[in-house]
Amino acid sequence: MDALTSILTPIHKEGHRWVIIFAAATIVLFLIWNPLGWIGVVLTLWCLYFFRDPDRVTPSRDGLVISPADGVVNMITEASPPEELGLGDMTRTRVSIFMNVFNCHVNRAPVAGKVKRVAYRPGLFLNADLDKASDANERNSLLIERADGEQVVVVQIAGLVARRIVCDVAEGVDLAAGERFGIIRFGSRLDVYLPVGAIPLVAVGQTSIGGETVLADSISVEPHHV
């Protein structure tokens, strides 16, 4: 039942048009040649799966930074936030989450707070798994300020086959941790710039679940073991 529930979830509104396109193409393929039609059925089912939008249970304790996407943590490094946000050159810990074409691509807020800045920048469509994709690729950046004044940056980055970044929030909007704010299709990456001094609680190669996996705890007094 759990496996069935994970498949039979609502789909994101961005997927409605694509499912119709895939289904219509499948009908045409059946008319051309039956085996081609079954290939279309498989691709339509994949499209439904790609745009799935499951509910998630988000940890609610203050100070937690939650994963904004499903995928694999492919990089943890020190870097400056995107220059278009105007935060200067001071580096922060950046956690990068790579989403392949089988991951859920709905993007979620890593923290609760007010969206202080939304900045889109056009760019290339390099493989999102590459480090230089953070600087070179098309991206959309959100600066979220928590109630305690700490700021967290989350960046939607287009990938090799991704050609559409969708951001559904504007500056001044209040977001809850884990709340949906956008989607990218088809294969991409999200970068999270942690609050200054925050230590990641995930490791490279770890699979994260958007809206549930804790990336960091910025106010814990417990010692960290690296």
C-alpha positions in Angstrom: 0.0 0.0 0.0 2.9 2.4 0.8 4.3 1.8 -2.7 0.9 2.3 -4.3 0.4 5.5 -2.3 3.7 6.9 -3.4 2.7 6.5 -7.0 -1.0 7.6 -6.8 -0.3 11.1 -5.6 -1.7 14.4 -7.1 0.4 15.9 -9.8 1.7 19.5 -9.8 -0.2 22.0 -11.9 2.8 22.4 -14.2 2.3 18.7 -15.2 -1.3 18.9 -16.4 -0.4 20.2 -19.9 2.5 17.8 -20.3 0.4 14.7 -19.3 -2.2 15.7 -21.9 0.5 16.2 -24.6 2.1 12.8 -23.8 -1.3 11.1 -23.7 -2.3 12.6 -27.1 1.0 11.6 -28.6 0.4 8.0 -27.3 -2.9 7.8 -29.2 -1.2 8.9 -32.4 1.5 6.4 -31.9 -1.1 3.6 -31.4 -2.6 4.6 -34.7 0.8 4.5 -36.5 2.0 1.2 -35.0 0.9 -0.7 -31.9 4.3 -1.2 -30.3 5.0 2.5 -30.6 1.8 3.2 -28.7 3.0 1.1 -25.7 6.2 3.1 -25.7 4.0 6.1 -25.4 2.1 4.6 -22.5 5.4 4.1 -20.6 6.4 7.7 -21.3 3.0 9.0 -20.2 3.3 7.0 -16.9 6.8 8.5 -16.5 5.4 12.0 -17.0 2.7 11.4 -14.3 5.5 10.1 -12.0 7.8 13.0 -12.7 5.2 15.7 -11.8 4.0 13.9 -8.7 3.4 16.3 -5.8 3.2 14.2 -2.5 2.5 15.6 0.9 5.5 15.7 3.3 5.8 15.9 7.1 8.3 18.8 7.8 10.2 19.0 11.1 9.1 22.1 12.8 11.8 22.9 15.5 13.3 26.4 15.3 16.8 26.6 13.7 16.4 23.6 11.3 17.2 24.0 7.6 15.2 21.5 5.6 16.0 20.0 2.2 14.2 21.9 -0.5 14.2 19.0 -2.9 14.3 15.3 -3.4 17.7 14.1 -4.7 21.3 13.3 -3.8 23.6 15.7 -1.9 26.3 15.9 -4.6 28.4 18.8 -3.1 29.1 20.6 0.2 31.4 23.5 -0.2 32.1 27.1 0.8 30.8 29.7 -1.7 29.4 33.2 -2.0 25.7 33.5 -2.6 24.6 34.6 -6.1 25.7 38.1 -6.7 22.3 39.3 -7.9 21.1 39.0 -4.3 23.5 41.7 -3.1 24.8 39.8 -0.1 28.5 40.5 -0.8 31.4 38.1 -1.2 31.3 36.5 2.2 31.3 32.8 1.8 28.8 30.4 3.4 28.4 26.6 3.4 26.5 25.6 0.3 24.7 22.3 0.1 23.9 21.2 -3.4 21.1 18.7 -4.2 21.0 17.1 -7.6 17.6 15.9 -9.0 17.6 13.4 -11.7 14.6 12.8 -14.0 13.1 10.2 -11.6 13.1 12.5 -8.5 10.1 14.5 -7.4 10.9 18.0 -8.7 8.6 20.1 -6.5 10.7 22.7 -4.6 10.0 23.5 -0.9 11.1 26.3 1.4 14.1 25.2 3.6 13.1 27.5 6.5 10.1 29.5 7.6 10.4 33.2 6.9 9.8 36.2 4.7 10.9 36.2 1.1 13.1 39.3 1.0 14.4 38.9 -2.5 13.7 36.9 -5.7 16.3 37.2 -8.4 16.2 35.4 -11.8 19.3 35.2 -14.0 19.5 33.7 -17.5 22.4 31.4 -18.3 23.6 28.1 -19.8 22.1 24.6 -19.5 25.2 22.6 -18.4 24.9 19.3 -16.6 23.5 20.4 -13.1 25.8 17.8 -11.5 28.8 20.0 -12.3 30.2 22.5 -9.8 30.3 25.3 -12.4 26.6 25.0 -13.0 26.0 27.1 -9.8 27.6 30.1 -11.6 27.0 29.4 -15.3 23.5 28.0 -15.5 20.1 29.7 -15.6 19.0 30.2 -12.0 16.4 31.7 -9.8 17.5 32.7 -6.3 15.4 33.3 -3.1 16.6 35.1 0.0 14.5 34.1 3.0 14.8 35.8 6.3 13.7 34.0 9.4 12.0 35.6 12.4 15.4 35.7 14.2 17.0 37.7 11.4 19.1 34.9 10.0 19.0 34.6 6.2 19.0 31.5 4.1 19.4 31.4 0.3 17.9 28.7 -1.9 18.7 28.7 -5.6 16.8 26.8 -8.4 19.3 25.8 -11.1 18.4 24.6 -14.5 20.1 21.5 -15.8 21.1 19.8 -19.1 17.6 19.0 -20.1 15.8 21.5 -17.8 14.3 24.3 -19.7 11.8 25.7 -17.3 12.3 27.2 -13.8 9.0 28.0 -12.1 8.8 30.1 -9.0 5.4 30.7 -7.5 6.3 33.2 -4.8 7.1 36.9 -4.8 9.0 39.2 -2.6 7.2 39.9 0.7 5.5 36.5 0.9 5.7 34.6 4.2 6.7 30.9 3.7 6.4 28.0 6.1 9.2 25.5 6.3 8.5 22.8 3.7 6.0 24.9 1.9 6.0 24.5 -1.9 7.4 27.4 -3.8 8.2 26.2 -7.3 9.3 23.4 -9.6 11.9 22.8 -12.3 11.6 20.4 -15.3 13.3 18.0 -16.3 16.4 17.3 -14.2 18.2 20.0 -12.3 19.7 21.2 -8.9 19.0 23.2 -5.9 21.6 25.0 -3.8 21.1 26.0 -0.2 23.4 28.5 1.4 23.2 27.9 5.1 23.2 30.6 7.8 26.7 31.7 8.7 28.3 29.2 11.1 25.8 26.5 10.5 27.3 23.0 10.1 25.8 20.5 7.7 24.2 17.4 9.1 24.2 15.6 5.8 27.0 14.0 3.7 27.9 13.9 0.1 26.2 11.0 -1.5 23.3 11.0 0.9 19.7 10.9 -0.5 17.5 13.8 0.8 13.8 14.1 0.8 12.3 17.5 0.1 10.4 19.0 3.0 11.7 16.3 5.5 15.5 15.8 5.5 17.3 18.1 7.9 20.3 19.7 6.2 21.5 21.7 9.2 20.6 23.0 12.7 21.8 26.5 13.1 20.9 27.0 16.8 21.7 23.7 18.4 24.1 23.8 21.3 24.9 20.2 20.9 28.5 19.5 19.8 29.0 18.5 16.2 31.2 15.6 15.2 32.8 15.9 11.8 
